[in-house]
Amino acid sequence: MNYEQKTKDLKMRDLFDKEFQQEMDDFFDYIDHEVLGKPKEDVVELVHEVDGVVVCEPVEDVLKREAK
């Protein structure tokens, strides 16, 4: 094997490793969100009292409701 072939092989290996890593990341994201039901992004939740009941809901929902 010459130097050019080794360089090409290393580039291919690097490309394969990056693609494989992305596939694994996508797979675990799928497991987290679709199978385990975790939210796709970090959701900040607000714990507060509504009509005498303590509830926990996303801050975005509270802000949308309060804006109306």
PDB file of N, CA, C and O in Angstrom:
ATOM      1  N   MET A   1       0.838  -1.178   0.000  1.00  0.00           N
ATOM      2  CA  MET A   1       0.000   0.000   0.000  1.00  0.00           C
ATOM      3  C   MET A   1       0.883   1.241   0.000  1.00  0.00           C
ATOM      4  O   MET A   1       1.888   1.302   0.708  1.00  0.00           O
ATOM      5  N   ASN A   2       0.500   2.215  -0.792  1.00  0.00           N
ATOM      6  CA  ASN A   2       1.270   3.443  -0.808  1.00  0.00           C
ATOM      7  C   ASN A   2       0.620   4.500   0.088  1.00  0.00           C
ATOM      8  O   ASN A   2      -0.452   4.291   0.657  1.00  0.00           O
ATOM      9  N   TYR A   3       1.290   5.614   0.189  1.00  0.00           N
ATOM     10  CA  TYR A   3       0.836   6.692   1.078  1.00  0.00           C
ATOM     11  C   TYR A   3      -0.535   7.214   0.665  1.00  0.00           C
ATOM     12  O   TYR A   3      -1.382   7.458   1.524  1.00  0.00           O
ATOM     13  N   GLU A   4      -0.769   7.390  -0.640  1.00  0.00           N
ATOM     14  CA  GLU A   4      -2.046   7.914  -1.125  1.00  0.00           C
ATOM     15  C   GLU A   4      -3.197   6.971  -0.777  1.00  0.00           C
ATOM     16  O   GLU A   4      -4.276   7.423  -0.393  1.00  0.00           O
ATOM     17  N   GLN A   5      -2.977   5.691  -0.906  1.00  0.00           N
ATOM     18  CA  GLN A   5      -4.014   4.719  -0.583  1.00  0.00           C
ATOM     19  C   GLN A   5      -4.324   4.734   0.909  1.00  0.00           C
ATOM     20  O   GLN A   5      -5.488   4.656   1.305  1.00  0.00           O
ATOM     21  N   LYS A   6      -3.285   4.832   1.738  1.00  0.00           N
ATOM     22  CA  LYS A   6      -3.502   4.888   3.184  1.00  0.00           C
ATOM     23  C   LYS A   6      -4.272   6.146   3.565  1.00  0.00           C
ATOM     24  O   LYS A   6      -5.170   6.095   4.406  1.00  0.00           O
ATOM     25  N   THR A   7      -3.927   7.269   2.956  1.00  0.00           N
ATOM     26  CA  THR A   7      -4.633   8.522   3.230  1.00  0.00           C
ATOM     27  C   THR A   7      -6.100   8.410   2.832  1.00  0.00           C
ATOM     28  O   THR A   7      -6.990   8.844   3.563  1.00  0.00           O
ATOM     29  N   LYS A   8      -6.336   7.823   1.666  1.00  0.00           N
ATOM     30  CA  LYS A   8      -7.716   7.635   1.199  1.00  0.00           C
ATOM     31  C   LYS A   8      -8.483   6.724   2.153  1.00  0.00           C
ATOM     32  O   LYS A   8      -9.638   6.996   2.480  1.00  0.00           O
ATOM     33  N   ASP A   9      -7.849   5.656   2.595  1.00  0.00           N
ATOM     34  CA  ASP A   9      -8.490   4.725   3.531  1.00  0.00           C
ATOM     35  C   ASP A   9      -8.821   5.415   4.849  1.00  0.00           C
ATOM     36  O   ASP A   9      -9.887   5.187   5.421  1.00  0.00           O
ATOM     37  N   LEU A  10      -7.914   6.255   5.329  1.00  0.00           N
ATOM     38  CA  LEU A  10      -8.168   6.971   6.583  1.00  0.00           C
ATOM     39  C   LEU A  10      -9.312   7.961   6.440  1.00  0.00           C
ATOM     40  O   LEU A  10     -10.118   8.121   7.357  1.00  0.00           O
ATOM     41  N   LYS A  11      -9.386   8.623   5.295  1.00  0.00           N
ATOM     42  CA  LYS A  11     -10.488   9.558   5.056  1.00  0.00           C
ATOM     43  C   LYS A  11     -11.819   8.812   4.998  1.00  0.00           C
ATOM     44  O   LYS A  11     -12.825   9.266   5.544  1.00  0.00           O
ATOM     45  N   MET A  12     -11.809   7.669   4.333  1.00  0.00           N
ATOM     46  CA  MET A  12     -13.027   6.858   4.262  1.00  0.00           C
ATOM     47  C   MET A  12     -13.428   6.369   5.646  1.00  0.00           C
ATOM     48  O   MET A  12     -14.612   6.360   5.983  1.00  0.00           O
ATOM     49  N   ARG A  13     -12.464   5.968   6.436  1.00  0.00           N
ATOM     50  CA  ARG A  13     -12.742   5.494   7.791  1.00  0.00           C
ATOM     51  C   ARG A  13     -13.324   6.623   8.638  1.00  0.00           C
ATOM     52  O   ARG A  13     -14.272   6.417   9.396  1.00  0.00           O
ATOM     53  N   ASP A  14     -12.746   7.815   8.503  1.00  0.00           N
ATOM     54  CA  ASP A  14     -13.242   8.967   9.250  1.00  0.00           C
ATOM     55  C   ASP A  14     -14.678   9.289   8.843  1.00  0.00           C
ATOM     56  O   ASP A  14     -15.522   9.559   9.697  1.00  0.00           O
ATOM     57  N   LEU A  15     -14.952   9.262   7.553  1.00  0.00           N
ATOM     58  CA  LEU A  15     -16.300   9.504   7.057  1.00  0.00           C
ATOM     59  C   LEU A  15     -17.266   8.445   7.579  1.00  0.00           C
ATOM     60  O   LEU A  15     -18.368   8.774   8.020  1.00  0.00           O
ATOM     61  N   PHE A  16     -16.862   7.185   7.534  1.00  0.00           N
ATOM     62  CA  PHE A  16     -17.694   6.101   8.039  1.00  0.00           C
ATOM     63  C   PHE A  16     -17.984   6.285   9.527  1.00  0.00           C
ATOM     64  O   PHE A  16     -19.122   6.122   9.966  1.00  0.00           O
ATOM     65  N   ASP A  17     -16.945   6.628  10.307  1.00  0.00           N
ATOM     66  CA  ASP A  17     -17.129   6.825  11.749  1.00  0.00           C
ATOM     67  C   ASP A  17     -18.117   7.946  12.037  1.00  0.00           C
ATOM     68  O   ASP A  17     -18.952   7.816  12.932  1.00  0.00           O
ATOM     69  N   LYS A  18     -18.036   9.043  11.295  1.00  0.00           N
ATOM     70  CA  LYS A  18     -18.955  10.165  11.503  1.00  0.00           C
ATOM     71  C   LYS A  18     -20.380   9.771  11.143  1.00  0.00           C
ATOM     72  O   LYS A  18     -21.317  10.088  11.875  1.00  0.00           O
ATOM     73  N   GLU A  19     -20.545   9.084  10.021  1.00  0.00           N
ATOM     74  CA  GLU A  19     -21.887   8.650   9.621  1.00  0.00           C
ATOM     75  C   GLU A  19     -22.456   7.639  10.608  1.00  0.00           C
ATOM     76  O   GLU A  19     -23.638   7.695  10.945  1.00  0.00           O
ATOM     77  N   PHE A  20     -21.627   6.724  11.067  1.00  0.00           N
ATOM     78  CA  PHE A  20     -22.075   5.725  12.033  1.00  0.00           C
ATOM     79  C   PHE A  20     -22.484   6.399  13.334  1.00  0.00           C
ATOM     80  O   PHE A  20     -23.504   6.046  13.925  1.00  0.00           O
ATOM     81  N   GLN A  21     -21.692   7.368  13.782  1.00  0.00           N
ATOM     82  CA  GLN A  21     -22.021   8.088  15.012  1.00  0.00           C
ATOM     83  C   GLN A  21     -23.349   8.827  14.864  1.00  0.00           C
ATOM     84  O   GLN A  21     -24.163   8.830  15.788  1.00  0.00           O
ATOM     85  N   GLN A  22     -23.573   9.452  13.709  1.00  0.00           N
ATOM     86  CA  GLN A  22     -24.827  10.163  13.477  1.00  0.00           C
ATOM     87  C   GLN A  22     -26.010   9.194  13.473  1.00  0.00           C
ATOM     88  O   GLN A  22     -27.066   9.500  14.025  1.00  0.00           O
ATOM     89  N   GLU A  23     -25.837   8.043  12.861  1.00  0.00           N
ATOM     90  CA  GLU A  23     -26.891   7.031  12.856  1.00  0.00           C
ATOM     91  C   GLU A  23     -27.222   6.569  14.272  1.00  0.00           C
ATOM     92  O   GLU A  23     -28.392   6.406  14.619  1.00  0.00           O
ATOM     93  N   MET A  24     -26.194   6.361  15.084  1.00  0.00           N
ATOM     94  CA  MET A  24     -26.417   5.937  16.472  1.00  0.00           C
ATOM     95  C   MET A  24     -27.118   7.045  17.266  1.00  0.00           C
ATOM     96  O   MET A  24     -28.019   6.762  18.056  1.00  0.00           O
ATOM     97  N   ASP A  25     -26.718   8.288  17.065  1.00  0.00           N
ATOM     98  CA  ASP A  25     -27.379   9.409  17.738  1.00  0.00           C
ATOM     99  C   ASP A  25     -28.846   9.485  17.346  1.00  0.00           C
ATOM    100  O   ASP A  25     -29.714   9.673  18.198  1.00  0.00           O
ATOM    101  N   ASP A  26     -29.121   9.338  16.051  1.00  0.00           N
ATOM    102  CA  ASP A  26     -30.506   9.363  15.578  1.00  0.00           C
ATOM    103  C   ASP A  26     -31.313   8.206  16.173  1.00  0.00           C
ATOM    104  O   ASP A  26     -32.473   8.383  16.545  1.00  0.00           O
ATOM    105  N   PHE A  27     -30.702   7.030  16.261  1.00  0.00           N
ATOM    106  CA  PHE A  27     -31.386   5.867  16.821  1.00  0.00           C
ATOM    107  C   PHE A  27     -31.754   6.104  18.290  1.00  0.00           C
ATOM    108  O   PHE A  27     -32.882   5.830  18.700  1.00  0.00           O
ATOM    109  N   PHE A  28     -30.808   6.609  19.074  1.00  0.00           N
ATOM    110  CA  PHE A  28     -31.098   6.835  20.487  1.00  0.00           C
ATOM    111  C   PHE A  28     -32.082   7.976  20.684  1.00  0.00           C
ATOM    112  O   PHE A  28     -32.863   7.951  21.635  1.00  0.00           O
ATOM    113  N   ASP A  29     -32.065   8.984  19.804  1.00  0.00           N
ATOM    114  CA  ASP A  29     -33.086  10.029  19.862  1.00  0.00           C
ATOM    115  C   ASP A  29     -34.460   9.427  19.604  1.00  0.00           C
ATOM    116  O   ASP A  29     -35.429   9.772  20.280  1.00  0.00           O
ATOM    117  N   TYR A  30     -34.546   8.532  18.632  1.00  0.00           N
ATOM    118  CA  TYR A  30     -35.810   7.866  18.336  1.00  0.00           C
ATOM    119  C   TYR A  30     -36.304   7.084  19.551  1.00  0.00           C
ATOM    120  O   TYR A  30     -37.475   7.166  19.920  1.00  0.00           O
ATOM    121  N   ILE A  31     -35.402   6.328  20.166  1.00  0.00           N
ATOM    122  CA  ILE A  31     -35.777   5.557  21.358  1.00  0.00           C
ATOM    123  C   ILE A  31     -36.274   6.490  22.453  1.00  0.00           C
ATOM    124  O   ILE A  31     -37.313   6.237  23.061  1.00  0.00           O
ATOM    125  N   ASP A  32     -35.544   7.556  22.704  1.00  0.00           N
ATOM    126  CA  ASP A  32     -35.924   8.495  23.758  1.00  0.00           C
ATOM    127  C   ASP A  32     -37.291   9.103  23.514  1.00  0.00           C
ATOM    128  O   ASP A  32     -38.102   9.189  24.437  1.00  0.00           O
ATOM    129  N   HIS A  33     -37.560   9.525  22.292  1.00  0.00           N
ATOM    130  CA  HIS A  33     -38.768  10.294  22.022  1.00  0.00           C
ATOM    131  C   HIS A  33     -39.975   9.444  21.652  1.00  0.00           C
ATOM    132  O   HIS A  33     -41.080   9.680  22.142  1.00  0.00           O
ATOM    133  N   GLU A  34     -39.768   8.474  20.805  1.00  0.00           N
ATOM    134  CA  GLU A  34     -40.898   7.692  20.318  1.00  0.00           C
ATOM    135  C   GLU A  34     -41.257   6.531  21.237  1.00  0.00           C
ATOM    136  O   GLU A  34     -42.436   6.230  21.424  1.00  0.00           O
ATOM    137  N   VAL A  35     -40.259   5.885  21.805  1.00  0.00           N
ATOM    138  CA  VAL A  35     -40.517   4.705  22.627  1.00  0.00           C
ATOM    139  C   VAL A  35     -40.703   5.085  24.093  1.00  0.00           C
ATOM    140  O   VAL A  35     -41.646   4.629  24.740  1.00  0.00           O
ATOM    141  N   LEU A  36     -39.809   5.915  24.615  1.00  0.00           N
ATOM    142  CA  LEU A  36     -39.872   6.284  26.032  1.00  0.00           C
ATOM    143  C   LEU A  36     -40.735   7.506  26.297  1.00  0.00           C
ATOM    144  O   LEU A  36     -41.062   7.795  27.448  1.00  0.00           O
ATOM    145  N   GLY A  37     -41.108   8.224  25.249  1.00  0.00           N
ATOM    146  CA  GLY A  37     -42.006   9.362  25.396  1.00  0.00           C
ATOM    147  C   GLY A  37     -41.371  10.616  25.962  1.00  0.00           C
ATOM    148  O   GLY A  37     -42.078  11.481  26.479  1.00  0.00           O
ATOM    149  N   LYS A  38     -40.056  10.736  25.878  1.00  0.00           N
ATOM    150  CA  LYS A  38     -39.402  11.943  26.374  1.00  0.00           C
ATOM    151  C   LYS A  38     -39.636  13.076  25.379  1.00  0.00           C
ATOM    152  O   LYS A  38     -39.749  12.831  24.178  1.00  0.00           O
ATOM    153  N   PRO A  39     -39.708  14.310  25.870  1.00  0.00           N
ATOM    154  CA  PRO A  39     -39.885  15.429  24.939  1.00  0.00           C
ATOM    155  C   PRO A  39     -38.664  15.587  24.037  1.00  0.00           C
ATOM    156  O   PRO A  39     -37.548  15.238  24.424  1.00  0.00           O
ATOM    157  N   LYS A  40     -38.882  16.116  22.830  1.00  0.00           N
ATOM    158  CA  LYS A  40     -37.791  16.253  21.867  1.00  0.00           C
ATOM    159  C   LYS A  40     -36.823  17.364  22.227  1.00  0.00           C
ATOM    160  O   LYS A  40     -35.704  17.391  21.715  1.00  0.00           O
ATOM    161  N   GLU A  41     -37.211  18.250  23.064  1.00  0.00           N
ATOM    162  CA  GLU A  41     -36.323  19.312  23.501  1.00  0.00           C
ATOM    163  C   GLU A  41     -36.543  19.536  24.988  1.00  0.00           C
ATOM    164  O   GLU A  41     -37.540  19.097  25.562  1.00  0.00           O
ATOM    165  N   ASP A  42     -35.609  20.213  25.585  1.00  0.00           N
ATOM    166  CA  ASP A  42     -35.763  20.490  27.004  1.00  0.00           C
ATOM    167  C   ASP A  42     -36.953  21.421  27.200  1.00  0.00           C
ATOM    168  O   ASP A  42     -37.029  22.485  26.586  1.00  0.00           O
ATOM    169  N   VAL A  43     -37.861  21.021  28.045  1.00  0.00           N
ATOM    170  CA  VAL A  43     -39.047  21.804  28.326  1.00  0.00           C
ATOM    171  C   VAL A  43     -38.955  22.291  29.763  1.00  0.00           C
ATOM    172  O   VAL A  43     -38.822  21.502  30.698  1.00  0.00           O
ATOM    173  N   VAL A  44     -39.028  23.596  29.917  1.00  0.00           N
ATOM    174  CA  VAL A  44     -39.014  24.174  31.255  1.00  0.00           C
ATOM    175  C   VAL A  44     -40.444  24.181  31.751  1.00  0.00           C
ATOM    176  O   VAL A  44     -41.337  24.735  31.111  1.00  0.00           O
ATOM    177  N   GLU A  45     -40.649  23.558  32.900  1.00  0.00           N
ATOM    178  CA  GLU A  45     -42.002  23.456  33.430  1.00  0.00           C
ATOM    179  C   GLU A  45     -42.169  24.347  34.647  1.00  0.00           C
ATOM    180  O   GLU A  45     -41.229  24.582  35.406  1.00  0.00           O
ATOM    181  N   LEU A  46     -43.356  24.823  34.810  1.00  0.00           N
ATOM    182  CA  LEU A  46     -43.706  25.700  35.918  1.00  0.00           C
ATOM    183  C   LEU A  46     -44.668  24.961  36.833  1.00  0.00           C
ATOM    184  O   LEU A  46     -45.706  24.465  36.394  1.00  0.00           O
ATOM    185  N   VAL A  47     -44.312  24.894  38.099  1.00  0.00           N
ATOM    186  CA  VAL A  47     -45.193  24.295  39.099  1.00  0.00           C
ATOM    187  C   VAL A  47     -45.907  25.452  39.788  1.00  0.00           C
ATOM    188  O   VAL A  47     -45.275  26.306  40.410  1.00  0.00           O
ATOM    189  N   HIS A  48     -47.235  25.469  39.669  1.00  0.00           N
ATOM    190  CA  HIS A  48     -48.012  26.565  40.252  1.00  0.00           C
ATOM    191  C   HIS A  48     -49.415  26.084  40.571  1.00  0.00           C
ATOM    192  O   HIS A  48     -49.795  24.958  40.248  1.00  0.00           O
ATOM    193  N   GLU A  49     -50.164  26.945  41.202  1.00  0.00           N
ATOM    194  CA  GLU A  49     -51.514  26.588  41.635  1.00  0.00           C
ATOM    195  C   GLU A  49     -52.539  27.185  40.688  1.00  0.00           C
ATOM    196  O   GLU A  49     -52.495  28.374  40.371  1.00  0.00           O
ATOM    197  N   VAL A  50     -53.468  26.338  40.238  1.00  0.00           N
ATOM    198  CA  VAL A  50     -54.557  26.774  39.378  1.00  0.00           C
ATOM    199  C   VAL A  50     -55.852  26.278  39.994  1.00  0.00           C
ATOM    200  O   VAL A  50     -56.053  25.074  40.157  1.00  0.00           O
ATOM    201  N   ASP A  51     -56.732  27.215  40.337  1.00  0.00           N
ATOM    202  CA  ASP A  51     -58.026  26.881  40.949  1.00  0.00           C
ATOM    203  C   ASP A  51     -57.860  25.979  42.167  1.00  0.00           C
ATOM    204  O   ASP A  51     -58.638  25.045  42.362  1.00  0.00           O
ATOM    205  N   GLY A  52     -56.852  26.255  42.982  1.00  0.00           N
ATOM    206  CA  GLY A  52     -56.639  25.495  44.201  1.00  0.00           C
ATOM    207  C   GLY A  52     -55.920  24.165  44.015  1.00  0.00           C
ATOM    208  O   GLY A  52     -55.744  23.421  44.980  1.00  0.00           O
ATOM    209  N   VAL A  53     -55.506  23.857  42.800  1.00  0.00           N
ATOM    210  CA  VAL A  53     -54.822  22.606  42.510  1.00  0.00           C
ATOM    211  C   VAL A  53     -53.404  22.926  42.020  1.00  0.00           C
ATOM    212  O   VAL A  53     -53.222  23.781  41.154  1.00  0.00           O
ATOM    213  N   VAL A  54     -52.414  22.243  42.571  1.00  0.00           N
ATOM    214  CA  VAL A  54     -51.039  22.433  42.127  1.00  0.00           C
ATOM    215  C   VAL A  54     -50.834  21.636  40.843  1.00  0.00           C
ATOM    216  O   VAL A  54     -51.075  20.430  40.793  1.00  0.00           O
ATOM    217  N   VAL A  55     -50.380  22.346  39.802  1.00  0.00           N
ATOM    218  CA  VAL A  55     -50.159  21.711  38.511  1.00  0.00           C
ATOM    219  C   VAL A  55     -48.740  21.996  38.027  1.00  0.00           C
ATOM    220  O   VAL A  55     -48.086  22.937  38.476  1.00  0.00           O
ATOM    221  N   CYS A  56     -48.292  21.171  37.114  1.00  0.00           N
ATOM    222  CA  CYS A  56     -46.984  21.340  36.494  1.00  0.00           C
ATOM    223  C   CYS A  56     -47.211  21.370  34.988  1.00  0.00           C
ATOM    224  O   CYS A  56     -47.705  20.401  34.411  1.00  0.00           O
ATOM    225  N   GLU A  57     -46.852  22.480  34.353  1.00  0.00           N
ATOM    226  CA  GLU A  57     -47.068  22.596  32.921  1.00  0.00           C
ATOM    227  C   GLU A  57     -45.932  23.401  32.293  1.00  0.00           C
ATOM    228  O   GLU A  57     -45.262  24.171  32.981  1.00  0.00           O
ATOM    229  N   PRO A  58     -45.716  23.227  30.995  1.00  0.00           N
ATOM    230  CA  PRO A  58     -44.643  23.952  30.322  1.00  0.00           C
ATOM    231  C   PRO A  58     -44.845  25.461  30.422  1.00  0.00           C
ATOM    232  O   PRO A  58     -45.965  25.958  30.300  1.00  0.00           O
ATOM    233  N   VAL A  59     -43.753  26.178  30.644  1.00  0.00           N
ATOM    234  CA  VAL A  59     -43.812  27.633  30.775  1.00  0.00           C
ATOM    235  C   VAL A  59     -44.400  28.256  29.518  1.00  0.00           C
ATOM    236  O   VAL A  59     -45.145  29.233  29.601  1.00  0.00           O
ATOM    237  N   GLU A  60     -44.071  27.699  28.344  1.00  0.00           N
ATOM    238  CA  GLU A  60     -44.611  28.245  27.094  1.00  0.00           C
ATOM    239  C   GLU A  60     -46.134  28.240  27.098  1.00  0.00           C
ATOM    240  O   GLU A  60     -46.755  29.196  26.635  1.00  0.00           O
ATOM    241  N   ASP A  61     -46.738  27.180  27.612  1.00  0.00           N
ATOM    242  CA  ASP A  61     -48.198  27.105  27.670  1.00  0.00           C
ATOM    243  C   ASP A  61     -48.759  28.166  28.605  1.00  0.00           C
ATOM    244  O   ASP A  61     -49.779  28.787  28.304  1.00  0.00           O
ATOM    245  N   VAL A  62     -48.105  28.372  29.723  1.00  0.00           N
ATOM    246  CA  VAL A  62     -48.558  29.384  30.684  1.00  0.00           C
ATOM    247  C   VAL A  62     -48.462  30.755  30.061  1.00  0.00           C
ATOM    248  O   VAL A  62     -49.395  31.549  30.176  1.00  0.00           O
ATOM    249  N   LEU A  63     -47.353  31.056  29.400  1.00  0.00           N
ATOM    250  CA  LEU A  63     -47.177  32.367  28.776  1.00  0.00           C
ATOM    251  C   LEU A  63     -48.197  32.610  27.679  1.00  0.00           C
ATOM    252  O   LEU A  63     -48.715  33.720  27.557  1.00  0.00           O
ATOM    253  N   LYS A  64     -48.496  31.591  26.872  1.00  0.00           N
ATOM    254  CA  LYS A  64     -49.501  31.737  25.827  1.00  0.00           C
ATOM    255  C   LYS A  64     -50.866  32.007  26.435  1.00  0.00           C
ATOM    256  O   LYS A  64     -51.602  32.858  25.935  1.00  0.00           O
ATOM    257  N   ARG A  65     -51.217  31.312  27.489  1.00  0.00           N
ATOM    258  CA  ARG A  65     -52.507  31.490  28.133  1.00  0.00           C
ATOM    259  C   ARG A  65     -52.601  32.867  28.768  1.00  0.00           C
ATOM    260  O   ARG A  65     -53.636  33.526  28.666  1.00  0.00           O
ATOM    261  N   GLU A  66     -51.540  33.308  29.417  1.00  0.00           N
ATOM    262  CA  GLU A  66     -51.540  34.622  30.072  1.00  0.00           C
ATOM    263  C   GLU A  66     -51.587  35.766  29.070  1.00  0.00           C
ATOM    264  O   GLU A  66     -52.096  36.843  29.382  1.00  0.00           O
ATOM    265  N   ALA A  67     -51.055  35.542  27.859  1.00  0.00           N
ATOM    266  CA  ALA A  67     -51.029  36.588  26.840  1.00  0.00           C
ATOM    267  C   ALA A  67     -52.427  36.850  26.265  1.00  0.00           C
ATOM    268  O   ALA A  67     -52.668  37.918  25.703  1.00  0.00           O
ATOM    269  N   LYS A  68     -53.328  35.913  26.397  1.00  0.00           N
ATOM    270  CA  LYS A  68     -54.683  36.056  25.836  1.00  0.00           C
ATOM    271  C   LYS A  68     -55.536  36.981  26.646  1.00  0.00           C
ATOM    272  O   LYS A  68     -56.698  37.205  26.307  1.00  0.00           O
TER     273      LYS A  68
END
